[in-house]
Amino acid sequence: MATSIMQRNNVNIVGQGDRTIIFAHGFGSDQTAWRHQVATFASDFRIVLFDHVGAGKSDFGAYSPRRYTSLYSYAEDLLDLCAELKLTKSILVGHSVSGMVSLLAALVEPDCFSQLVFLDASPRYLNDMGYYGGFEQSDLDALYDSMSTNYYAWAAGFAPIAMATQDQPELAAEFAKTLAAVRPDIAQAVSRVIFQSDHRTELPRLTVPTVILQASDDIAVPTQVGQYLADKIPKGKLVNINAKGHLPHISAPEVVTNAIADSIAA
């Protein structure tokens, strides 16, 4: 069992310290997205890195569209990992979809976490009555259509918009590469699971202190969503960071690293 979880999620442990930080990546990226943060925190913390099934160097054979029909399955994977490594009171930093994955995990096993840090996370991407998520269903249908028509062309076009760093095209190229590394069938299935999800009702039940780091000009998560999370999570605190785009840990690493450090210190 031990090796299967470690191999399934390509788990890597670096650094040393009494406290543990788990870094969880978002859709289309993998654990290497956290390299700048790891470089800073590894001297004082034990760091756990992993790839969600279907991403990075995870075991693609472990992916099944039947199992991964919701974010709850990814939360189960995260709890498996915590149990395997006997992790309690860890700090979890979750980018994008991993924010909600960690929320769901913390509702089941709150003692696994002392603190959650969400980076550009969203409980719902679709607009609703009195709620602005940023997308209409027609927008998402067009997105799925582009992904199914030519996934690699979609990835190449989506990456620069998500990264929002026209002055650093190499960063968009990096994200396009990790997007293209996901099998197209998995990417399409997972994107639907993420974009059609709605975890607003779970937010008030979260008891773990949570810091919401929100960048501006994020194609996937409007700034209103960060405020919504802070309003609905009982111990939630919003921190607007001076960074643009959906992957600020890559495009503005120092800003994100400092914000995480401040969150932990507070």
N, C-alpha and C positions, 0 to 999 in steps of 0.2 A: 504493500500500500504506500509505504513511504516514498519509494522511488517513483511510483506512478504519479503522485501529486507533484513532486518536484520536477519530473520530466514533463508531465502534462502541461504545467504552467511555466516551464523553463525558469524555475525559481533560482535566484542568485542572491547571496548574502554577502555584503561588504561592510567594511567599517567596524568600529568597536565603540562600545559605550553601554551604559546601564539602560538607556532608553532606546526604543526601537521606532524607526519611521518606516512605514510601508508606503511605497510610491506606486500608484495605480494609474495606468495610462488610459487615454481616450481612444475613440474609434479611429482606425486608420493609422495609428502610431503603435509603438511598442515601448518596452522599458528603456530603450536607448534615448528616448525623448527627455529623460530626467538626468542626463549625464552632467549637466552644469550644476544641478542641485546636489547630486551625489558627491561631486568633487568638493563641495563646500561642507556638507554635513558628515561625511564619512569619518572625519577625525574625532567627532564627539558622539556619534550615534551609530547604533547597529542599523543597517539599512537592508530592507527586504525589497527586492525587485522581482516582478513576474510579468508574464505576458498572458493576457486573456486567451482562452482557447479560440483558435482561428487567427490569432495575430502573432507577429514576430516569429520566434522560434518555439512556439508552443507546439504540442502534439496535435497536428491537424486531424489526425485519425480519431481524436477524442471529440471532434465536433460532430454534432448531429442536429439537424434542423428541428427534430422533434424535441430534443432536450432543451435547446436554447431558444425557446419561443418567447421568453420574457427575461427581464433583468434579474429575476429571482434565482435563476440557474447560475448566473455569474456571482451573485451574492453567496450562494452555496459553495462555489469554488473558493471564494475568498475565506469563508469560514473553515473550509477544509484545510486551507493553507495555515490559518491561525492555529487550528488544532494540531496539525502536524508539527509545527515549530513551537508549540506551547506558548503562543503569544498572548499576553494580556496587557491591557492598558497601553497599547501601542498608539502612536500618532499615525493617522492615515491621511495621506495627501492624495486626493482623487481628482484627476482632470476629466472634465466633460462628463461622459456617461458613468465614469467611475465614481463620481459624486453620488449619484443615485444608487449605484451598486453598493457603495459603502453604507449609505443610509439604510438600505434594506438589511444588510448584514448586521448593523448596529441595533436594529429593532429586535433581531433574534438573539444576539449575543452582545449586549451592551458592554460587558466587562472586557471584551477583546480590545476596546478602544478607550483611550483617555481623551482623545480629541480628534475631530474630523476637520480637514481643511479642504474645501471645495474650490477648484479653480475652473471658472467658466462652466459651471454645472447648471442643468435645467431640469425641473420636475415635469415639464410638459413643453413641447416645441410648437404644438398647434395652438392658434388663437382660440379663445373661448369667450363666452359672455363674461365681461368684466375681467378678462385675463389676456395679456398680450405675450404670446410665446414667440412670435416672430414669423410664423408660417401659416398659410392657408393650406387646406388639403390639396388644392390644385397645384400649389408650389411643390409639395412633396411628391405628388403623382408625376410631375414633370421631372423631378430629381430621379425618381426610380426608373423612369422611362429612359433618361440619359444613361444611367448606370447599366441598364440592360442592353441598350443599343450598342454601346462601345465603352466598356468599363474603363479601359486604359486611357482613352481620350477624355472620359469624364474626370478621372483622377488627375490627369495633367492640367485640366481646366479648373477644377475645384481647389486644388492645392494653393495656388497664388491668392485666391479670394479668401480662403480660410486663414492663411498666414498673414495676409495684409501687410507685407513688407516689400513694397515695390523696389526699394533701394537695396534689398538683399535677396536677389532672385535665387541664390543657392539654398536658402532656407525653404522656399517653396518647392524646389527640386528635391530636397531631402524628404519633405512630407509626401510629395508625389511618389517617391520611391517606396516608402513604407506602405502607402495606400495600395500601390501596385503589387506589393508583396502578399497582400491578402487575396485569397482565391476569390474570383469574381462572384461565384455563387454564394459564398459565405458573406462577402461584403454586402451583397444585395439583401440577403436575409437579415443580417444584423442591423443594417441601416433602417429597415422597416421596424424591427423590434424597438430600436432606440427612438426613432422619430414618431412612432405611434403610441409611445408609452405615456402614462399619466400617473405620476406618483405624488400629486398634490395632497391627497388625503392622508398620506403617511407622515408628512412633515411635522405636524403638531405632536406626534407620538415620539419623536426623537428626543432622548434624554441626554445624549452626549454633547458637550459643548462643541459648537461648530463655527468656524470662520469661513466666510464666503468671500473669496477673492474674485473680483470682477474687472475684466478689461473693457476697453471701449472698442467700438467698430468691430464687434464680433458678429460674423455672418450667422452663427448658430444660436447665440444667446444675447438678446438685447439687454441693456443695462437694467431695464425694469424687472427682469427676471431675478437678478441678484438681490434687488430690494424685496421682491416677493418672498424669496427664500428666507431672508433675514426676518421678515415680518411673521412668517409662519412657523419657523423653528424656534422653540422656546428659549434655547440658549444660543441663538444664532446672532452673529455679528457680521455686518457687511463692511468690507474694505475695498473701496474702489482703487485699483492700481493704475499707475501711469504707464500703461502698455496697450497696444492695439492688437486686434485679431484674436483668433480662437486658440492659438498655441503660444501664449506669451512666455511660457517656461523655456521655449526654444528661441523666440524672437527677442525677448527682453529678459534674459535669464537672471541678471542681477536684481532687477526689480522684483521678480517673483521669489527669488531666493531670500531677499531681505524681508519680503512680506511674510514668507513662511517662518523665518527666524523670529520676527516680531510676534507672530501668532503663537509660537511655541513659548517664547519668553513670557508673554502676557498670561 
